[in-house]
Amino acid sequence: MEKGLYLAVEAVETTTQNLDLLLKEKNLGIPHSRKKVNNFFNKLDNKEDIPKILYFDLLTANIDRYRNLGNLIFKKTNTGNYILAIDFGYCFFGPYWSSKEYYHDVSKRDLLLLNKSNWESFILKACLMNNYFLGSVFNLLNPFIDFKENPFANIHSIALNLTSNNIADMLKEVPDSWLVEGNHQRNMYLNFLLNQIKRMPGILNYAVSQRLFVNNKGGILTWPKEQSMLVQ
């Protein structure tokens, strides 16, 4: 490891290895393994955080969560497990600023300017899919998103009440050594987030229309009205 600034998370006692073993059993077709996996998730103390994690990943264009179980950990609790999202290095379409490594037909700057046709479809595929199939981690979490009401409404309401200054202050905390173009890059991220917040209902409504959520029985989602102006 080279000298520099790194982001770490607190070490916690986890049950992630237990889940890894259960998933291997399930993939091998071992009897009752699917039931064991379901029992593991039914013991989650914070199932209501699953749609919050999904919303945040779509908002920030995190393209690495749903094909890689290593970006979630499951903290052991007295009553079961607690899901935690870690490793946000692939937000904003990946860690590279000028590379077209992931999308050969469009630059990262164009992506951050939302200069891509069929944006709702594109962002869902970029974040949730792997080789034209829904990512294995998304499929794992999907059954535990409750659609009795819009599961994304509360987190969207919080996002709506973020001002440009709120988000800019957060981006100021990013060390300069992690950026290529300093404040210009921060401003690109800022404007992307402001625009993406406005688009989130459309993105998730499109996901519903494409029947990506197994517990949704159809119909459009009900969203909170915008309570504050997002100023770029």
C-alpha positions in Angstrom: 0.0 0.0 0.0 1.3 3.4 -1.0 1.6 6.3 1.4 -1.5 8.5 1.2 -5.1 9.1 2.5 -7.4 6.1 2.7 -10.9 5.6 3.9 -11.6 2.8 6.3 -14.6 1.5 8.3 -14.8 0.4 11.8 -14.1 -3.3 12.3 -17.2 -5.1 13.6 -18.1 -8.7 14.3 -19.9 -9.9 11.2 -22.0 -12.8 10.0 -21.0 -12.2 6.3 -19.0 -15.4 6.2 -22.1 -17.3 7.3 -24.0 -15.8 4.3 -21.2 -16.6 1.9 -21.4 -20.2 3.0 -25.2 -20.3 2.7 -25.0 -18.8 -0.8 -22.4 -21.4 -1.9 -24.8 -24.1 -0.6 -27.7 -22.5 -2.5 -25.6 -22.3 -5.8 -24.8 -26.0 -5.3 -28.5 -26.9 -5.0 -28.1 -28.3 -1.5 -31.6 -29.0 0.0 -33.1 -26.3 2.2 -30.3 -23.8 1.4 -32.7 -21.3 -0.1 -34.8 -21.4 3.1 -31.6 -20.8 5.1 -30.7 -17.7 3.0 -34.3 -16.4 3.5 -34.0 -17.0 7.3 -30.8 -15.0 7.3 -32.4 -12.0 5.7 -35.6 -12.3 7.7 -33.4 -11.8 10.8 -32.1 -8.4 9.5 -32.8 -5.8 12.1 -32.8 -3.0 9.5 -34.5 -4.4 6.3 -36.0 -0.9 5.9 -32.5 0.3 5.0 -32.3 -1.8 1.9 -34.3 0.6 -0.3 -32.3 3.5 1.2 -29.0 1.8 0.1 -30.5 1.2 -3.4 -31.7 4.8 -3.7 -28.3 6.1 -2.7 -26.5 3.9 -5.2 -28.7 5.0 -8.1 -28.4 8.6 -7.0 -24.6 8.5 -7.0 -24.2 6.1 -9.9 -22.5 3.5 -7.9 -21.8 0.8 -10.5 -20.2 -1.9 -8.3 -22.6 -2.7 -5.5 -25.0 -5.3 -7.1 -22.5 -7.6 -8.7 -20.1 -7.9 -5.7 -21.3 -9.1 -2.3 -18.1 -7.8 -0.8 -19.5 -4.2 -0.8 -22.0 -5.2 1.9 -21.2 -6.4 5.4 -23.6 -7.9 7.9 -23.0 -6.9 11.5 -23.9 -9.4 14.2 -26.5 -8.2 16.7 -28.2 -9.7 19.7 -31.3 -10.5 17.6 -29.8 -11.3 14.2 -27.9 -9.2 11.6 -27.6 -5.5 10.5 -26.8 -4.7 6.9 -24.1 -2.1 6.3 -23.1 -0.7 2.9 -19.3 -0.1 2.5 -16.9 0.9 -0.3 -18.2 3.7 -2.4 -15.2 3.9 -4.7 -17.2 3.3 -7.8 -19.7 6.1 -7.4 -20.0 8.6 -10.2 -19.5 5.8 -12.7 -16.2 4.5 -11.3 -13.0 5.9 -9.8 -11.3 7.1 -13.0 -11.8 10.7 -14.0 -10.8 10.7 -17.7 -11.0 7.1 -18.7 -13.6 5.5 -20.9 -12.8 2.1 -19.4 -16.4 1.3 -18.6 -18.3 3.1 -21.3 -16.4 3.3 -24.6 -19.0 5.4 -26.4 -19.3 8.2 -23.9 -16.9 10.2 -21.7 -17.2 10.5 -18.0 -17.9 14.2 -18.3 -20.9 13.5 -20.6 -22.2 10.9 -18.1 -22.0 13.4 -15.3 -23.9 15.9 -17.5 -26.5 13.2 -18.1 -25.7 13.4 -21.9 -26.9 9.8 -22.5 -30.2 8.9 -24.2 -32.8 6.8 -22.4 -31.2 7.9 -19.1 -33.6 5.9 -16.8 -32.8 2.6 -18.6 -29.1 3.4 -18.8 -28.6 4.2 -15.1 -30.5 1.1 -14.0 -28.5 -1.1 -16.3 -25.2 0.6 -15.2 -25.9 0.1 -11.5 -28.0 -3.0 -11.2 -27.1 -5.3 -14.1 -24.3 -7.6 -15.0 -24.0 -8.8 -18.6 -27.6 -8.1 -19.4 -28.9 -9.8 -16.2 -29.8 -8.3 -12.9 -26.8 -8.5 -10.5 -26.7 -11.3 -8.0 -26.7 -9.0 -5.0 -29.7 -7.1 -6.3 -31.6 -10.4 -6.7 -30.5 -11.3 -3.2 -31.9 -8.1 -1.7 -34.9 -7.6 -3.9 -37.4 -9.9 -2.1 -36.9 -7.9 1.1 -38.0 -4.6 -0.3 -41.5 -4.0 1.1 -43.9 -2.2 -1.3 -47.0 -1.8 0.9 -46.1 1.9 0.5 -43.4 3.5 -1.7 -40.2 2.3 0.1 -38.2 5.1 -1.4 -40.4 8.0 -0.4 -38.8 8.9 2.9 -35.2 8.8 1.6 -36.3 10.9 -1.5 -37.9 13.4 0.8 -34.6 13.8 2.7 -32.8 14.2 -0.6 -35.2 16.9 -1.8 -34.4 18.9 1.3 -30.7 19.0 0.6 -29.6 22.3 -0.7 -26.8 23.0 -3.2 -24.7 24.3 -0.2 -25.4 21.2 1.8 -24.0 18.9 -0.9 -21.1 21.3 -1.7 -20.1 21.2 1.9 -20.0 17.4 1.8 -17.9 17.5 -1.4 -15.4 19.9 0.3 -14.6 17.1 2.7 -13.1 15.0 -0.2 -9.3 15.4 0.0 -7.7 17.2 -2.9 -5.4 14.2 -3.4 -8.4 12.1 -4.3 -9.3 14.5 -7.2 -7.8 15.1 -10.6 -9.3 18.5 -11.3 -10.0 19.9 -7.9 -13.0 22.2 -7.5 -14.0 21.7 -11.2 -14.5 18.0 -10.4 -16.4 18.8 -7.2 -18.7 21.1 -9.2 -19.3 18.4 -11.8 -20.3 16.0 -9.0 -22.5 18.6 -7.4 -24.5 19.4 -10.5 -24.8 15.7 -11.3 -26.3 15.0 -7.8 -28.7 18.0 -8.0 -29.9 16.8 -11.4 -30.1 13.2 -10.4 -32.2 14.0 -7.3 -34.8 15.5 -9.6 -34.7 12.4 -11.8 -34.9 9.7 -9.1 -38.7 9.3 -9.2 -38.6 8.8 -12.9 -35.8 6.3 -12.6 -37.6 4.2 -9.9 -40.9 4.5 -11.7 -39.2 3.1 -14.8 -37.8 0.3 -12.7 -41.3 -0.5 -11.5 -42.7 -0.4 -15.1 -40.0 -2.9 -16.1 -41.0 -5.2 -13.2 -37.6 -5.2 -11.6 -39.1 -5.4 -8.1 -40.6 -8.8 -7.2 -42.8 -7.4 -4.4 -44.4 -4.6 -6.5 -47.8 -5.5 -7.8 -48.0 -2.8 -10.4 -49.0 0.9 -10.5 -46.9 4.0 -10.2 -45.2 5.0 -6.9 -46.4 7.9 -4.9 -43.8 10.5 -4.3 -43.5 13.5 -1.8 -43.7 16.9 -3.4 -40.6 18.9 -3.7 -40.3 21.1 -0.6 -37.2 23.1 -1.5 -35.6 24.3 -4.6 -32.4 22.6 -5.7 -30.2 25.4 -7.1 -27.2 24.5 -9.3 
